[in-house]
Amino acid sequence: MKKHIVCLGDSNTHGSCADPKDSADGTRRFNEEERWPCRLQKLLGDDYLVLEEGMSGRTMVSTDPLTEGIPALDVIYPILMTHEPVDLLIIMLGTNDTKDRFGLSPACIAAGMDRLLNKAKAIPCWGTHAPNILVICPPHIGKEMADGPIGPIMGVHCAEKSAQLAVCMEPVVKAQGFAFLDAEGIAEINQIDYTHLTRKGHADLASHLAQIIPTLI
């Protein structure tokens, strides 16, 4: 059986594209040649099966009054059991948790990750090996986001909180015994909404992950 890698994330795993001119198809979603999980699949080769589980707006634990089915905590059991045995779970979340309407500090967002990891490792999806998780802290939201197209929905404090996420999340993840990666400086964000990855950002993230994943499985 191939090694199963589940990529659990938000719109940056789903492949949302803020600038259609940046996508090969001219659409609001990067295609299968562009999204980082798909690119990762090609780089890793046939011994791996990379499974996309990205949903726009997804949070770690917070229920969103504007959109249903948002918290990863609520869906992680069926997701992991659908793809079991899971050899590696990659979680890239945190961007949506900074939204003003949730009122969470960076430390509280990190506590949400801790809760999500506790649930993930307790799910009987891991076959014969111990739970194996890589947490990626998303690139920082640009401070210009507040004045852009998604600023009114996201809120004015997102960039400030986003810049502090890695510092708060890393010790939580490492205390659980799991791997951590800060994507700031690895995957670039666009200059329109200052939140979503560019096509180059997807490619660079996939290339970086292809180098480290064989050391984790």
NUGUNU-369466 format. One record per residue (C-alpha): residue number from 1; residue in three letters; x, y, z. Coordinates in steps of 0.2 Angstrom, whole numbers, padded with zeros to 4 digits, always signed. Layout:
! NUGUNU-369466
<NUM,"ala",<X,Y,Z>>
...
! end
This chain:
! NUGUNU-369466
<1,"met",<+0000,+0000,+0000>>
<2,"lys",<+0006,+0018,-0004>>
<3,"lys",<+0010,+0029,+0011>>
<4,"his",<-0005,+0040,+0014>>
<5,"ile",<-0002,+0059,+0018>>
<6,"val",<-0018,+0069,+0022>>
<7,"cys",<-0017,+0088,+0020>>
<8,"leu",<-0029,+0096,+0031>>
<9,"gly",<-0031,+0115,+0029>>
<10,"asp",<-0040,+0130,+0023>>
<11,"ser",<-0041,+0140,+0007>>
<12,"asn",<-0023,+0139,+0005>>
<13,"thr",<-0024,+0120,+0004>>
<14,"his",<-0039,+0121,-0006>>
<15,"gly",<-0030,+0132,-0018>>
<16,"ser",<-0040,+0148,-0018>>
<17,"cys",<-0032,+0161,-0030>>
<18,"ala",<-0034,+0179,-0027>>
<19,"asp",<-0028,+0184,-0044>>
<20,"pro",<-0035,+0174,-0058>>
<21,"lys",<-0021,+0180,-0069>>
<22,"asp",<-0009,+0170,-0058>>
<23,"ser",<-0018,+0154,-0062>>
<24,"ala",<-0015,+0144,-0078>>
<25,"asp",<-0034,+0143,-0081>>
<26,"gly",<-0038,+0161,-0076>>
<27,"thr",<-0049,+0155,-0062>>
<28,"arg",<-0051,+0158,-0043>>
<29,"arg",<-0044,+0141,-0039>>
<30,"phe",<-0027,+0134,-0044>>
<31,"asn",<-0028,+0118,-0054>>
<32,"glu",<-0021,+0101,-0051>>
<33,"glu",<-0004,+0106,-0058>>
<34,"glu",<-0003,+0121,-0047>>
<35,"arg",<-0010,+0117,-0029>>
<36,"trp",<+0004,+0112,-0017>>
<37,"pro",<-0004,+0095,-0012>>
<38,"cys",<-0005,+0090,-0030>>
<39,"arg",<+0013,+0096,-0034>>
<40,"leu",<+0019,+0087,-0018>>
<41,"gln",<+0011,+0071,-0025>>
<42,"lys",<+0022,+0073,-0041>>
<43,"leu",<+0038,+0077,-0032>>
<44,"leu",<+0036,+0062,-0020>>
<45,"gly",<+0031,+0049,-0033>>
<46,"asp",<+0021,+0033,-0034>>
<47,"asp",<+0025,+0027,-0017>>
<48,"tyr",<+0015,+0040,-0009>>
<49,"leu",<-0004,+0045,-0010>>
<50,"val",<-0006,+0064,-0005>>
<51,"leu",<-0024,+0067,-0001>>
<52,"glu",<-0032,+0085,-0001>>
<53,"glu",<-0043,+0090,+0013>>
<54,"gly",<-0043,+0109,+0011>>
<55,"met",<-0059,+0120,+0014>>
<56,"ser",<-0060,+0139,+0013>>
<57,"gly",<-0063,+0147,+0030>>
<58,"arg",<-0058,+0132,+0040>>
<59,"thr",<-0053,+0135,+0058>>
<60,"met",<-0045,+0124,+0071>>
<61,"val",<-0059,+0124,+0084>>
<62,"ser",<-0070,+0139,+0082>>
<63,"thr",<-0088,+0139,+0076>>
<64,"asp",<-0091,+0152,+0063>>
<65,"pro",<-0108,+0160,+0064>>
<66,"leu",<-0107,+0164,+0045>>
<67,"thr",<-0103,+0147,+0038>>
<68,"glu",<-0107,+0130,+0043>>
<69,"gly",<-0095,+0115,+0045>>
<70,"ile",<-0080,+0126,+0048>>
<71,"pro",<-0070,+0119,+0063>>
<72,"ala",<-0057,+0105,+0059>>
<73,"leu",<-0061,+0098,+0076>>
<74,"asp",<-0078,+0093,+0071>>
<75,"val",<-0073,+0084,+0055>>
<76,"ile",<-0056,+0077,+0058>>
<77,"tyr",<-0062,+0060,+0064>>
<78,"pro",<-0072,+0056,+0048>>
<79,"ile",<-0058,+0064,+0037>>
<80,"leu",<-0044,+0053,+0045>>
<81,"met",<-0055,+0037,+0046>>
<82,"thr",<-0059,+0039,+0027>>
<83,"his",<-0041,+0039,+0023>>
<84,"glu",<-0034,+0026,+0035>>
<85,"pro",<-0021,+0020,+0038>>
<86,"val",<-0014,+0037,+0039>>
<87,"asp",<+0005,+0038,+0038>>
<88,"leu",<+0007,+0057,+0040>>
<89,"leu",<-0006,+0071,+0044>>
<90,"ile",<-0001,+0088,+0038>>
<91,"ile",<-0011,+0102,+0046>>
<92,"met",<-0009,+0120,+0040>>
<93,"leu",<-0022,+0130,+0049>>
<94,"gly",<-0022,+0147,+0059>>
<95,"thr",<-0026,+0160,+0046>>
<96,"asn",<-0045,+0160,+0048>>
<97,"asp",<-0043,+0159,+0067>>
<98,"thr",<-0036,+0176,+0067>>
<99,"lys",<-0052,+0184,+0061>>
<100,"asp",<-0059,+0197,+0073>>
<101,"arg",<-0076,+0189,+0075>>
<102,"phe",<-0068,+0175,+0085>>
<103,"gly",<-0059,+0186,+0097>>
<104,"leu",<-0044,+0174,+0099>>
<105,"ser",<-0026,+0179,+0104>>
<106,"pro",<-0012,+0170,+0096>>
<107,"ala",<-0010,+0160,+0112>>
<108,"cys",<-0028,+0155,+0112>>
<109,"ile",<-0026,+0150,+0094>>
<110,"ala",<-0011,+0139,+0099>>
<111,"ala",<-0022,+0131,+0112>>
<112,"gly",<-0034,+0127,+0099>>
<113,"met",<-0021,+0118,+0089>>
<114,"asp",<-0016,+0108,+0105>>
<115,"arg",<-0034,+0103,+0107>>
<116,"leu",<-0035,+0098,+0089>>
<117,"leu",<-0019,+0087,+0090>>
<118,"asn",<-0025,+0078,+0105>>
<119,"lys",<-0040,+0073,+0096>>
<120,"ala",<-0031,+0068,+0080>>
<121,"lys",<-0018,+0057,+0089>>
<122,"ala",<-0033,+0048,+0098>>
<123,"ile",<-0041,+0043,+0082>>
<124,"pro",<-0038,+0025,+0077>>
<125,"cys",<-0032,+0029,+0059>>
<126,"trp",<-0014,+0026,+0062>>
<127,"gly",<-0012,+0008,+0058>>
<128,"thr",<+0002,+0000,+0067>>
<129,"his",<+0013,+0015,+0070>>
<130,"ala",<+0011,+0030,+0082>>
<131,"pro",<+0002,+0046,+0077>>
<132,"asn",<+0013,+0056,+0065>>
<133,"ile",<+0009,+0074,+0062>>
<134,"leu",<+0017,+0089,+0054>>
<135,"val",<+0010,+0106,+0058>>
<136,"ile",<+0013,+0120,+0046>>
<137,"cys",<+0011,+0138,+0053>>
<138,"pro",<+0004,+0148,+0038>>
<139,"pro",<+0014,+0163,+0031>>
<140,"his",<+0010,+0179,+0039>>
<141,"ile",<-0005,+0189,+0033>>
<142,"gly",<+0001,+0206,+0026>>
<143,"lys",<-0004,+0221,+0036>>
<144,"glu",<-0011,+0228,+0019>>
<145,"met",<-0025,+0215,+0020>>
<146,"ala",<-0036,+0226,+0031>>
<147,"asp",<-0038,+0239,+0017>>
<148,"gly",<-0040,+0225,+0004>>
<149,"pro",<-0055,+0215,-0003>>
<150,"ile",<-0056,+0203,+0012>>
<151,"gly",<-0052,+0216,+0025>>
<152,"pro",<-0070,+0220,+0031>>
<153,"ile",<-0073,+0201,+0033>>
<154,"met",<-0057,+0196,+0041>>
<155,"gly",<-0054,+0212,+0053>>
<156,"val",<-0040,+0224,+0057>>
<157,"his",<-0031,+0214,+0069>>
<158,"cys",<-0027,+0198,+0059>>
<159,"ala",<-0010,+0203,+0053>>
<160,"glu",<-0004,+0207,+0070>>
<161,"lys",<-0010,+0190,+0077>>
<162,"ser",<-0004,+0181,+0062>>
<163,"ala",<+0014,+0187,+0064>>
<164,"gln",<+0014,+0179,+0082>>
<165,"leu",<+0007,+0162,+0078>>
<166,"ala",<+0023,+0153,+0075>>
<167,"val",<+0030,+0158,+0091>>
<168,"cys",<+0015,+0152,+0101>>
<169,"met",<+0012,+0137,+0091>>
<170,"glu",<+0029,+0129,+0089>>
<171,"pro",<+0031,+0125,+0108>>
<172,"val",<+0013,+0118,+0109>>
<173,"val",<+0017,+0106,+0094>>
<174,"lys",<+0034,+0101,+0100>>
<175,"ala",<+0027,+0097,+0117>>
<176,"gln",<+0016,+0085,+0109>>
<177,"gly",<+0031,+0077,+0100>>
<178,"phe",<+0026,+0082,+0082>>
<179,"ala",<+0035,+0091,+0068>>
<180,"phe",<+0033,+0109,+0065>>
<181,"leu",<+0037,+0121,+0050>>
<182,"asp",<+0035,+0139,+0049>>
<183,"ala",<+0030,+0143,+0031>>
<184,"glu",<+0035,+0162,+0033>>
<185,"gly",<+0048,+0165,+0020>>
<186,"ile",<+0045,+0149,+0011>>
<187,"ala",<+0028,+0151,+0003>>
<188,"glu",<+0024,+0169,-0004>>
<189,"ile",<+0007,+0177,-0002>>
<190,"asn",<-0001,+0188,-0016>>
<191,"gln",<-0001,+0207,-0017>>
<192,"ile",<-0020,+0208,-0018>>
<193,"asp",<-0028,+0201,-0003>>
<194,"tyr",<-0011,+0198,+0006>>
<195,"thr",<-0017,+0181,+0013>>
<196,"his",<-0018,+0168,+0000>>
<197,"leu",<-0003,+0159,-0008>>
<198,"thr",<+0003,+0164,-0026>>
<199,"arg",<+0006,+0150,-0039>>
<200,"lys",<+0025,+0152,-0034>>
<201,"gly",<+0020,+0150,-0016>>
<202,"his",<+0012,+0134,-0019>>
<203,"ala",<+0027,+0127,-0029>>
<204,"asp",<+0039,+0133,-0016>>
<205,"leu",<+0030,+0125,-0002>>
<206,"ala",<+0028,+0109,-0011>>
<207,"ser",<+0047,+0108,-0015>>
<208,"his",<+0051,+0112,+0003>>
<209,"leu",<+0039,+0098,+0010>>
<210,"ala",<+0046,+0085,-0003>>
<211,"gln",<+0063,+0087,+0005>>
<212,"ile",<+0058,+0084,+0023>>
<213,"ile",<+0043,+0072,+0022>>
<214,"pro",<+0054,+0057,+0018>>
<215,"thr",<+0063,+0060,+0035>>
<216,"leu",<+0046,+0060,+0044>>
<217,"ile",<+0039,+0044,+0037>>
! end
